[in-house]
Structures are given as C-alpha cells and as structure tokens.
C-alpha cells in the first residue's frame, strides 16, 4: 500500500465514520528481540538453537543491533555459592514468635547482605517507617562491573558480620573450590 493509497483509505474511513485516529503497526515487530550471539572471526553466530530460531525469524535486510556483554553466569553462581557458604556457617539466632521457633531464611539473608553492600533503595511502609529494600541483582538490573563490585563488597560484609575468622582471600578460595 503506497502513501497515497493509505491517505485515500483514511479519507474514505473518515467520510463514513467521521474523524478517526489511525495507528499502523508492522506485521511483526522485532524491536525487542534479544539474541545471545558469539563473536567469532568477525562474525556473529547464534549461541544456541533458540538464538538460531529467533534469528531465522528476522527477514533479510538491514537491522539495528545494540551490543552488550552479558553477565558471567559462572560468576553469578559463585556469588550465590558465597551466600550459601556464609548462610550455612552463620550462627543464626532462632527467635520465638507466639511460641514457635522462627528461623532465618536464605532469601532474607541474601537481601540483608545485598543491602549491607549498599545495593538498595529506600521506601516508607504504611506506618511511616523508613526501610531499605534490596535492589534486584538480575542480569538485566546490573552489568558485570557492578556485579563484581557487589561480590567484592559481599566478601567484606560477610567477613565483617557473619564469618569474622576468615580473610577475604580464604573465603574467596573456599567458595571457588567447594561452593
């Protein structure tokens, strides 16, 4: 459909229905597609079958590409191993509430360490109490450099508050070997 054809179509619709607002969408929008590719010998190659299938959906022609280096999944797992080692070796207090023992949860422990590392936002609850909320550490929320800084700060926080008998190097080596 040419621009003139489209203008004629809109005029005809307006003649029948009155003034209208027309929004034209492409048949398929690839603007938000995210592909994981491997750069090899000046070529971008799909990283796996899923990326290959997604790439095959894009018709030949010009496309705009934004490049970013994804976070290192192995390092992400190492961070969670660090947290697990710390949680498992923590002398966690058991608190009673209405006659029941309440034990700390790993998820709250992770959030507390994250907050103590400075990766948080502040908000106010319904009672007007100010509180810190751990920011997301998802791959989309922080890049590799920020994540490495969080890991290094987490080592310091864990040694300072959870495992004071360890050094940073000992804890990092232990997590690398056994975590």
Residue, then its C-alpha position, 0 to 999 in steps of 0.5 A: x500500500x503506497x502513501x497515497x493509497x493509505x491517505x485515500x483509505x483514511x479519507x474514505x474511513x473518515x467520510x463514513x465514520x467521521x474523524x478517526x485516529x489511525x495507528x499502523x503497526x508492522x506485521x511483526x515487530x522485532x524491536x525487542x528481540x534479544x539474541x545471545x550471539x558469539x563473536x567469532x572471526x568477525x562474525x556473529x553466530x547464534x549461541x544456541x538453537x533458540x538464538x538460531x530460531x529467533x534469528x531465522x525469524x528476522x527477514x533479510x535486510x538491514x537491522x539495528x543491533x545494540x551490543x552488550x556483554x552479558x553477565x558471567x553466569x559462572x560468576x553469578x553462581x559463585x556469588x550465590x555459592x558465597x551466600x550459601x557458604x556464609x548462610x550455612x556457617x552463620x550462627x543464626x539466632x532462632x527467635x520465638x514468635x507466639x511460641x514457635x521457633x522462627x528461623x532465618x531464611x536464605x532469601x532474607x539473608x541474601x537481601x540483608x547482605x545485598x543491602x549491607x553492600x549498599x545495593x538498595x533503595x529506600x521506601x516508607x511502609x504504611x506506618x511511616x517507617x523508613x526501610x531499605x529494600x534490596x535492589x534486584x541483582x538480575x542480569x538485566x538490573x546490573x552489568x558485570x562491573x557492578x556485579x563484581x563490585x557487589x561480590x567484592x563488597x559481599x566478601x567484606x560484609x560477610x567477613x565483617x558480620x557473619x564469618x569474622x575468622x576468615x580473610x577475604x582471600x580464604x573465603x574467596x578460595x573456599x567458595x571457588x573450590x567447594x561452593 
